[in-house]
Amino acid sequence: MVLSAATALGLGLLLAAPVPALQDEEPPRLGVELAAKGPGCAVTFEELDALLLVRHGRSPAGRDALDSLVQLRVVEALGEAEGVAVTTAELNARWRAFEDQVVQGGHADSLESYLAENQIQRSTFRQHLEIGLLHQKLARLALGLGPDDAITAEQQTTWLVGRIQELGRVDGEWPWETTPVARVGELVAIDRDAFALFLREQLPEDELRDAAYELLLEQRVLAKLPDLSDEALAQALEAEIERRRVEIESMPRFQGAKYEQLLQAQGLSLETVRADPAVRTAALAHVFVDRTHGEDGLRSTYAEERALFDSLHGEGWALSVLILKAAEFANDLNPRTFEAAEVELGELRARIEEGEAFAQLVKLHSEEPGTRERDGYLGVVTRGSRLVPPSVRDAVWQAVDAAAEGAELEGSLVGPVRIQGGVLLGSLGAFRPAPTWEEMAAHVHRELRRRLIEDLLPRGSAALWLDA
């Protein structure tokens, strides 16, 4: 092709012109593109939402959330189709009525504080109020009721469930990459992104924080193992899953159920477990400690910090407890003072010393559900145990150290001892001797993994969109 003189001149000028400097792209922003960031790591909302779908998409709570989202969307669509809407005045009136219930019921000083205490976003709550009013209007219309006629929540629910059945609901197949999560006739289709966003808005703040933190942490730990192959990572994951399988299947409360069965009951599978950053981080931390310490390194760490490890994991005594709730002053929330609880436990102690069974009195009187269901069993208390309040730990070992040599301590009573929110009476169980080296090595390994994680990403170093 032959270029004209003008074209050639223009092309020459273009090529000779200085190339303008490319502007730097604006970095991702927390709360816009990023859900969380930390030193050398960042998590997008897309990554966070993918994890929420893995963990909760098929869980009982996730299925409940999907049902709620379907109903919300159907109500919105029916309102639009039938020309029914909620006015601002109606919404404000419902808001004030709900606030009156909260305040008069003593739940909070205001609706705003109630929402904050329960980790509910104001905009989300207001949207649900609006949908609730719209639902009520549509149900009244469908049932031939007037705007002031009484209608029950059961009537509203029955009408909506029946309407969804008439329209025909079809749920898509996990992981919903090519199909909607749920469809209701031609009226509503909920895609993967919409469901993930709804989960993010509905889940408790603590779960969202944990999910974001664990995604950040996985990146930090993986960066410590730059040469780790995909095959080695897969092997580490299988080893971690096997450790969890053995631990969980050995727990009496699961009554011999298989690991996969327990996962399925939670809407999970081995595939989703392998994708979970908490599991992946645990596997990676195992690899890192194995590489950097090995058997000799574990022994060396134990020798250097023997006092610490022996106090935490050495000899100990099983302890069962009977707990009464108490506070400095008695009120509607606290049934008794600390002094009154100590008197009650003193009377129970006398009955036990006269022959009544500690476990039986726990069932009748203890006000802490977790230990009461286990006949009072709390666990093994070592000299440095972190699993019990220091006051309880100190009382146990004072009793042990004060006993005559060779005395029978099993069944000895400890307390009453004040703890946060109550007073405790304890009963010593069997003595647990110091562990074997194999058992202690596992404790040392676990502590080194904990330190690795704490050093790589302290909780306070992660910034989340929730705080922006």
Beta strands, then each sheet from edge to edge (+ up, - down):
strand 1: 34-38
strand 2: 41-44
strand 3: 169-171
strand 4: 182-184
strand 5: 188-190
strand 6: 316-325
strand 7: 377-382
strand 8: 413-419
strand 9: 422-432
strand 10: 463-464
sheet 1: 2+ 1- 10+
sheet 2: 3+ 4- 5+
sheet 3: 7+ 6- 9+ 8-
end
